[in-house]
Amino acid sequence: MDTTVEELALGERKFLHELSNHIVVAQGMGAVALRTLQSSEDDKVDPKVIEKLEKSLNAMNKMISVVKERRKNLHSISKKTI
């Protein structure tokens, strides 16, 4: 079975779309949790927990950027092969 470049690009675009959906949900939930912890007046919140959550949100933001860039590249490949 011969797979065309167009079919490969379409498959990867679908995969990236699914992956992106999950990352964005995690990013949103993490942002809500971070805001809640930051606005908490409870002195029991460990600042290290907030720092780790901030790092995880930064990592998710970077993943979103990488996925967007890959999608953009796949769109340009798709247009070239049509």
LUMKE-545076 format. One record per atom (N, C-alpha, C): residue number from 1; atom name; z, x, y; residue in one letter. Coordinates in steps of 0.1 Angstrom, whole numbers, plus 5000, padded with zeros to 4 digits. Each point is the difference from the previous one (the first is absolute). Layout:
BEGIN
<r pos="NUM" site="CA" Z="Z" X="X" Y="Y" code="A"/>
...
END
This chain:
BEGIN
<r pos="1" site="N" Z="5000" X="5008" Y="4988" code="M"/>
<r pos="1" site="CA" Z="5000" X="4992" Y="5012" code="M"/>
<r pos="1" site="C" Z="5000" X="5009" Y="5012" code="M"/>
<r pos="2" site="N" Z="4990" X="4998" Y="5009" code="D"/>
<r pos="2" site="CA" Z="4999" X="5008" Y="5012" code="D"/>
<r pos="2" site="C" Z="5006" X="4992" Y="5011" code="D"/>
<r pos="3" site="N" Z="5009" X="5007" Y="5007" code="T"/>
<r pos="3" site="CA" Z="5007" X="4994" Y="5012" code="T"/>
<r pos="3" site="C" Z="4994" X="5006" Y="5012" code="T"/>
<r pos="4" site="N" Z="4996" X="4991" Y="5009" code="T"/>
<r pos="4" site="CA" Z="4994" X="5005" Y="5013" code="T"/>
<r pos="4" site="C" Z="5011" X="5004" Y="5010" code="T"/>
<r pos="5" site="N" Z="4997" X="5008" Y="5009" code="V"/>
<r pos="5" site="CA" Z="5009" X="5004" Y="5011" code="V"/>
<r pos="5" site="C" Z="5006" X="4988" Y="5007" code="V"/>
<r pos="6" site="N" Z="4991" X="4990" Y="5002" code="E"/>
<r pos="6" site="CA" Z="5004" X="4988" Y="5007" code="E"/>
<r pos="6" site="C" Z="5011" X="4993" Y="4992" code="E"/>
<r pos="7" site="N" Z="4999" X="4999" Y="4987" code="E"/>
<r pos="7" site="CA" Z="5010" X="4994" Y="4991" code="E"/>
<r pos="7" site="C" Z="5013" X="5007" Y="5000" code="E"/>
<r pos="8" site="N" Z="4999" X="5014" Y="5000" code="L"/>
<r pos="8" site="CA" Z="5012" X="5008" Y="5000" code="L"/>
<r pos="8" site="C" Z="5007" X="4998" Y="5014" code="L"/>
<r pos="9" site="N" Z="4993" X="5000" Y="5011" code="A"/>
<r pos="9" site="CA" Z="5006" X="4998" Y="5013" code="A"/>
<r pos="9" site="C" Z="5006" X="4987" Y="5001" code="A"/>
<r pos="10" site="N" Z="4994" X="4989" Y="4995" code="L"/>
<r pos="10" site="CA" Z="5005" X="4987" Y="5000" code="L"/>
<r pos="10" site="C" Z="5013" X="4999" Y="4992" code="L"/>
<r pos="11" site="N" Z="5000" X="5006" Y="4988" code="G"/>
<r pos="11" site="CA" Z="5012" X="5000" Y="4992" code="G"/>
<r pos="11" site="C" Z="5012" X="5008" Y="5007" code="G"/>
<r pos="12" site="N" Z="4997" X="5011" Y="5006" code="E"/>
<r pos="12" site="CA" Z="5010" X="5007" Y="5007" code="E"/>
<r pos="12" site="C" Z="5005" X="4992" Y="5013" code="E"/>
<r pos="13" site="N" Z="4991" X="4994" Y="5006" code="R"/>
<r pos="13" site="CA" Z="5004" X="4992" Y="5012" code="R"/>
<r pos="13" site="C" Z="5010" X="4988" Y="4996" code="R"/>
<r pos="14" site="N" Z="4997" X="4994" Y="4988" code="K"/>
<r pos="14" site="CA" Z="5009" X="4990" Y="4995" code="K"/>
<r pos="14" site="C" Z="5014" X="5005" Y="4997" code="K"/>
<r pos="15" site="N" Z="4999" X="5012" Y="4993" code="F"/>
<r pos="15" site="CA" Z="5013" X="5007" Y="4997" code="F"/>
<r pos="15" site="C" Z="5008" X="5003" Y="5012" code="F"/>
<r pos="16" site="N" Z="4994" X="5006" Y="5010" code="L"/>
<r pos="16" site="CA" Z="5006" X="5003" Y="5013" code="L"/>
<r pos="16" site="C" Z="5006" X="4988" Y="5007" code="L"/>
<r pos="17" site="N" Z="4992" X="4989" Y="4999" code="H"/>
<r pos="17" site="CA" Z="5005" X="4988" Y="5007" code="H"/>
<r pos="17" site="C" Z="5013" X="4995" Y="4993" code="H"/>
<r pos="18" site="N" Z="5001" X="5000" Y="4987" code="E"/>
<r pos="18" site="CA" Z="5012" X="4996" Y="4993" code="E"/>
<r pos="18" site="C" Z="5011" X="5010" Y="5003" code="E"/>
<r pos="19" site="N" Z="4998" X="5012" Y="5000" code="L"/>
<r pos="19" site="CA" Z="5010" X="5010" Y="5002" code="L"/>
<r pos="19" site="C" Z="5005" X="4999" Y="5015" code="L"/>
<r pos="20" site="N" Z="4991" X="4998" Y="5009" code="S"/>
<r pos="20" site="CA" Z="5004" X="4998" Y="5014" code="S"/>
<r pos="20" site="C" Z="5009" X="4988" Y="5002" code="S"/>
<r pos="21" site="N" Z="4997" X="4989" Y="4993" code="N"/>
<r pos="21" site="CA" Z="5008" X="4988" Y="5001" code="N"/>
<r pos="21" site="C" Z="5014" X="5003" Y="4997" code="N"/>
<r pos="22" site="N" Z="5002" X="5007" Y="4989" code="H"/>
<r pos="22" site="CA" Z="5014" X="5003" Y="4995" code="H"/>
<r pos="22" site="C" Z="5007" X="5010" Y="5010" code="H"/>
<r pos="23" site="N" Z="4993" X="5009" Y="5005" code="I"/>
<r pos="23" site="CA" Z="5006" X="5010" Y="5009" code="I"/>
<r pos="23" site="C" Z="5004" X="4993" Y="5013" code="I"/>
<r pos="24" site="N" Z="4992" X="4991" Y="5005" code="V"/>
<r pos="24" site="CA" Z="5003" X="4993" Y="5012" code="V"/>
<r pos="24" site="C" Z="5012" X="4991" Y="4999" code="V"/>
<r pos="25" site="N" Z="5001" X="4993" Y="4988" code="V"/>
<r pos="25" site="CA" Z="5012" X="4992" Y="4997" code="V"/>
<r pos="25" site="C" Z="5013" X="5009" Y="5000" code="V"/>
<r pos="26" site="N" Z="4999" X="5011" Y="4993" code="A"/>
<r pos="26" site="CA" Z="5011" X="5009" Y="5000" code="A"/>
<r pos="26" site="C" Z="5004" X="5005" Y="5014" code="A"/>
<r pos="27" site="N" Z="4990" X="5003" Y="5008" code="Q"/>
<r pos="27" site="CA" Z="5002" X="5005" Y="5013" code="Q"/>
<r pos="27" site="C" Z="5007" X="4989" Y="5009" code="Q"/>
<r pos="28" site="N" Z="4995" X="4988" Y="4999" code="G"/>
<r pos="28" site="CA" Z="5007" X="4989" Y="5007" code="G"/>
<r pos="28" site="C" Z="5014" X="4998" Y="4996" code="G"/>
<r pos="29" site="N" Z="5003" X="5000" Y="4987" code="M"/>
<r pos="29" site="CA" Z="5013" X="4997" Y="4995" code="M"/>
<r pos="29" site="C" Z="5009" X="5012" Y="5004" code="M"/>
<r pos="30" site="N" Z="4995" X="5012" Y="5000" code="G"/>
<r pos="30" site="CA" Z="5008" X="5012" Y="5004" code="G"/>
<r pos="30" site="C" Z="5003" X="5000" Y="5015" code="G"/>
<r pos="31" site="N" Z="4990" X="4995" Y="5008" code="A"/>
<r pos="31" site="CA" Z="5003" X="4999" Y="5014" code="A"/>
<r pos="31" site="C" Z="5010" X="4990" Y="5003" code="A"/>
<r pos="32" site="N" Z="5000" X="4989" Y="4993" code="V"/>
<r pos="32" site="CA" Z="5011" X="4990" Y="5002" code="V"/>
<r pos="32" site="C" Z="5013" X="5005" Y="4997" code="V"/>
<r pos="33" site="N" Z="5001" X="5007" Y="4988" code="A"/>
<r pos="33" site="CA" Z="5013" X="5006" Y="4996" code="A"/>
<r pos="33" site="C" Z="5005" X="5010" Y="5010" code="A"/>
<r pos="34" site="N" Z="4990" X="5009" Y="5005" code="L"/>
<r pos="34" site="CA" Z="5004" X="5010" Y="5009" code="L"/>
<r pos="34" site="C" Z="5006" X="4994" Y="5013" code="L"/>
<r pos="35" site="N" Z="4993" X="4990" Y="5005" code="R"/>
<r pos="35" site="CA" Z="5005" X="4994" Y="5013" code="R"/>
<r pos="35" site="C" Z="5013" X="4993" Y="4998" code="R"/>
<r pos="36" site="N" Z="5002" X="4994" Y="4988" code="T"/>
<r pos="36" site="CA" Z="5013" X="4994" Y="4997" code="T"/>
<r pos="36" site="C" Z="5011" X="5010" Y="4999" code="T"/>
<r pos="37" site="N" Z="4997" X="5011" Y="4994" code="L"/>
<r pos="37" site="CA" Z="5011" X="5011" Y="4999" code="L"/>
<r pos="37" site="C" Z="5002" X="5006" Y="5013" code="L"/>
<r pos="38" site="N" Z="4990" X="5003" Y="5008" code="Q"/>
<r pos="38" site="CA" Z="5001" X="5006" Y="5013" code="Q"/>
<r pos="38" site="C" Z="5008" X="4991" Y="5010" code="Q"/>
<r pos="39" site="N" Z="4999" X="4987" Y="4999" code="S"/>
<r pos="39" site="CA" Z="5006" X="4991" Y="5009" code="S"/>
<r pos="39" site="C" Z="5014" X="4996" Y="4995" code="S"/>
<r pos="40" site="N" Z="5004" X="5004" Y="4988" code="S"/>
<r pos="40" site="CA" Z="5013" X="4997" Y="4994" code="S"/>
<r pos="40" site="C" Z="5011" X="5007" Y="5008" code="S"/>
<r pos="41" site="N" Z="5010" X="4992" Y="5002" code="E"/>
<r pos="41" site="CA" Z="5012" X="5006" Y="5007" code="E"/>
<r pos="41" site="C" Z="5010" X="5005" Y="4989" code="E"/>
<r pos="42" site="N" Z="4996" X="4999" Y="4988" code="D"/>
<r pos="42" site="CA" Z="5009" X="5005" Y="4989" code="D"/>
<r pos="42" site="C" Z="5000" X="5015" Y="5000" code="D"/>
<r pos="43" site="N" Z="5011" X="5006" Y="5001" code="D"/>
<r pos="43" site="CA" Z="5001" X="5014" Y="5000" code="D"/>
<r pos="43" site="C" Z="4998" X="5006" Y="4986" code="D"/>
<r pos="44" site="N" Z="4999" X="4991" Y="4990" code="K"/>
<r pos="44" site="CA" Z="4999" X="5005" Y="4986" code="K"/>
<r pos="44" site="C" Z="4986" X="5004" Y="4997" code="K"/>
<r pos="45" site="N" Z="4990" X="4997" Y="5008" code="V"/>
<r pos="45" site="CA" Z="4986" X="5004" Y="4998" code="V"/>
<r pos="45" site="C" Z="4999" X="5015" Y="5001" code="V"/>
<r pos="46" site="N" Z="4997" X="5007" Y="4990" code="D"/>
<r pos="46" site="CA" Z="4998" X="5014" Y="5000" code="D"/>
<r pos="46" site="C" Z="4987" X="5004" Y="5007" code="D"/>
<r pos="47" site="N" Z="5001" X="5008" Y="5011" code="P"/>
<r pos="47" site="CA" Z="4989" X="5004" Y="5007" code="P"/>
<r pos="47" site="C" Z="4989" X="5007" Y="4992" code="P"/>
<r pos="48" site="N" Z="5004" X="5006" Y="4989" code="K"/>
<r pos="48" site="CA" Z="4990" X="5006" Y="4991" code="K"/>
<r pos="48" site="C" Z="4991" X="4990" Y="4993" code="K"/>
<r pos="49" site="N" Z="5006" X="4988" Y="4998" code="V"/>
<r pos="49" site="CA" Z="4992" X="4989" Y="4994" code="V"/>
<r pos="49" site="C" Z="4989" X="4996" Y="5009" code="V"/>
<r pos="50" site="N" Z="5004" X="4998" Y="5013" code="I"/>
<r pos="50" site="CA" Z="4990" X="4997" Y="5010" code="I"/>
<r pos="50" site="C" Z="4989" X="5010" Y="5001" code="I"/>
<r pos="51" site="N" Z="5004" X="5013" Y="5000" code="E"/>
<r pos="51" site="CA" Z="4991" X="5011" Y="5001" code="E"/>
<r pos="51" site="C" Z="4990" X="5000" Y="4988" code="E"/>
<r pos="52" site="N" Z="5005" X="4997" Y="4988" code="K"/>
<r pos="52" site="CA" Z="4991" X="4999" Y="4988" code="K"/>
<r pos="52" site="C" Z="4991" X="4989" Y="5001" code="K"/>
<r pos="53" site="N" Z="5005" X="4988" Y="5005" code="L"/>
<r pos="53" site="CA" Z="4991" X="4989" Y="5002" code="L"/>
<r pos="53" site="C" Z="4989" X="5003" Y="5010" code="L"/>
<r pos="54" site="N" Z="5004" X="5006" Y="5011" code="E"/>
<r pos="54" site="CA" Z="4990" X="5004" Y="5010" code="E"/>
<r pos="54" site="C" Z="4989" X="5009" Y="4994" code="E"/>
<r pos="55" site="N" Z="5004" X="5010" Y="4991" code="K"/>
<r pos="55" site="CA" Z="4991" X="5009" Y="4994" code="K"/>
<r pos="55" site="C" Z="4991" X="4992" Y="4990" code="K"/>
<r pos="56" site="N" Z="5005" X="4990" Y="4993" code="S"/>
<r pos="56" site="CA" Z="4992" X="4993" Y="4991" code="S"/>
<r pos="56" site="C" Z="4990" X="4991" Y="5008" code="S"/>
<r pos="57" site="N" Z="5004" X="4995" Y="5011" code="L"/>
<r pos="57" site="CA" Z="4990" X="4992" Y="5008" code="L"/>
<r pos="57" site="C" Z="4989" X="5009" Y="5006" code="L"/>
<r pos="58" site="N" Z="5004" X="5012" Y="5004" code="N"/>
<r pos="58" site="CA" Z="4990" X="5010" Y="5005" code="N"/>
<r pos="58" site="C" Z="4990" X="5003" Y="4989" code="N"/>
<r pos="59" site="N" Z="5005" X="5002" Y="4987" code="A"/>
<r pos="59" site="CA" Z="4991" X="5003" Y="4989" code="A"/>
<r pos="59" site="C" Z="4991" X="4988" Y="4997" code="A"/>
<r pos="60" site="N" Z="5005" X="4988" Y="5001" code="M"/>
<r pos="60" site="CA" Z="4991" X="4988" Y="4998" code="M"/>
<r pos="60" site="C" Z="4990" X="4999" Y="5011" code="M"/>
<r pos="61" site="N" Z="5003" X="5003" Y="5013" code="N"/>
<r pos="61" site="CA" Z="4991" X="5000" Y="5011" code="N"/>
<r pos="61" site="C" Z="4989" X="5010" Y="4997" code="N"/>
<r pos="62" site="N" Z="5003" X="5012" Y="4995" code="K"/>
<r pos="62" site="CA" Z="4990" X="5010" Y="4997" code="K"/>
<r pos="62" site="C" Z="4991" X="4995" Y="4988" code="K"/>
<r pos="63" site="N" Z="5006" X="4994" Y="4990" code="M"/>
<r pos="63" site="CA" Z="4992" X="4994" Y="4989" code="M"/>
<r pos="63" site="C" Z="4990" X="4990" Y="5005" code="M"/>
<r pos="64" site="N" Z="5004" X="4992" Y="5009" code="I"/>
<r pos="64" site="CA" Z="4992" X="4989" Y="5006" code="I"/>
<r pos="64" site="C" Z="4988" X="5007" Y="5007" code="I"/>
<r pos="65" site="N" Z="5003" X="5010" Y="5008" code="S"/>
<r pos="65" site="CA" Z="4989" X="5008" Y="5007" code="S"/>
<r pos="65" site="C" Z="4990" X="5006" Y="4990" code="S"/>
<r pos="66" site="N" Z="5005" X="5006" Y="4989" code="V"/>
<r pos="66" site="CA" Z="4992" X="5006" Y="4990" code="V"/>
<r pos="66" site="C" Z="4991" X="4990" Y="4994" code="V"/>
<r pos="67" site="N" Z="5005" X="4988" Y="4996" code="V"/>
<r pos="67" site="CA" Z="4993" X="4990" Y="4994" code="V"/>
<r pos="67" site="C" Z="4989" X="4994" Y="5009" code="V"/>
<r pos="68" site="N" Z="5004" X="4998" Y="5013" code="K"/>
<r pos="68" site="CA" Z="4990" X="4996" Y="5010" code="K"/>
<r pos="68" site="C" Z="4988" X="5010" Y="5001" code="K"/>
<r pos="69" site="N" Z="5003" X="5012" Y="5001" code="E"/>
<r pos="69" site="CA" Z="4990" X="5011" Y="5001" code="E"/>
<r pos="69" site="C" Z="4991" X="5000" Y="4988" code="E"/>
<r pos="70" site="N" Z="5006" X="4998" Y="4988" code="R"/>
<r pos="70" site="CA" Z="4992" X="5000" Y="4988" code="R"/>
<r pos="70" site="C" Z="4991" X="4988" Y="5000" code="R"/>
<r pos="71" site="N" Z="5005" X="4988" Y="5004" code="R"/>
<r pos="71" site="CA" Z="4992" X="4988" Y="5000" code="R"/>
<r pos="71" site="C" Z="4988" X="5002" Y="5010" code="R"/>
<r pos="72" site="N" Z="5003" X="5006" Y="5011" code="K"/>
<r pos="72" site="CA" Z="4989" X="5002" Y="5010" code="K"/>
<r pos="72" site="C" Z="4989" X="5009" Y="4994" code="K"/>
<r pos="73" site="N" Z="5004" X="5010" Y="4993" code="N"/>
<r pos="73" site="CA" Z="4991" X="5009" Y="4993" code="N"/>
<r pos="73" site="C" Z="4992" X="4992" Y="4990" code="N"/>
<r pos="74" site="N" Z="5006" X="4992" Y="4992" code="L"/>
<r pos="74" site="CA" Z="4993" X="4992" Y="4990" code="L"/>
<r pos="74" site="C" Z="4991" X="4990" Y="5006" code="L"/>
<r pos="75" site="N" Z="5003" X="4994" Y="5011" code="H"/>
<r pos="75" site="CA" Z="4991" X="4991" Y="5007" code="H"/>
<r pos="75" site="C" Z="4987" X="5008" Y="5004" code="H"/>
<r pos="76" site="N" Z="5002" X="5012" Y="5005" code="S"/>
<r pos="76" site="CA" Z="4988" X="5007" Y="5005" code="S"/>
<r pos="76" site="C" Z="4992" X="5005" Y="4988" code="S"/>
<r pos="77" site="N" Z="5006" X="5003" Y="4988" code="I"/>
<r pos="77" site="CA" Z="4992" X="5003" Y="4988" code="I"/>
<r pos="77" site="C" Z="4993" X="4988" Y="4996" code="I"/>
<r pos="78" site="N" Z="5006" X="4988" Y="5000" code="S"/>
<r pos="78" site="CA" Z="4994" X="4988" Y="4995" code="S"/>
<r pos="78" site="C" Z="4988" X="4997" Y="5009" code="S"/>
<r pos="79" site="N" Z="5001" X="5002" Y="5013" code="K"/>
<r pos="79" site="CA" Z="4989" X="4997" Y="5009" code="K"/>
<r pos="79" site="C" Z="4988" X="5009" Y="4998" code="K"/>
<r pos="80" site="N" Z="5003" X="5013" Y="4996" code="K"/>
<r pos="80" site="CA" Z="4989" X="5009" Y="4998" code="K"/>
<r pos="80" site="C" Z="4992" X="4998" Y="4987" code="K"/>
<r pos="81" site="N" Z="5007" X="4993" Y="4990" code="T"/>
<r pos="81" site="CA" Z="4993" X="4998" Y="4988" code="T"/>
<r pos="81" site="C" Z="4993" X="4987" Y="4999" code="T"/>
<r pos="82" site="N" Z="5001" X="4992" Y="5010" code="I"/>
<r pos="82" site="CA" Z="4993" X="4987" Y="5000" code="I"/>
<r pos="82" site="C" Z="4986" X="5001" Y="5005" code="I"/>
END
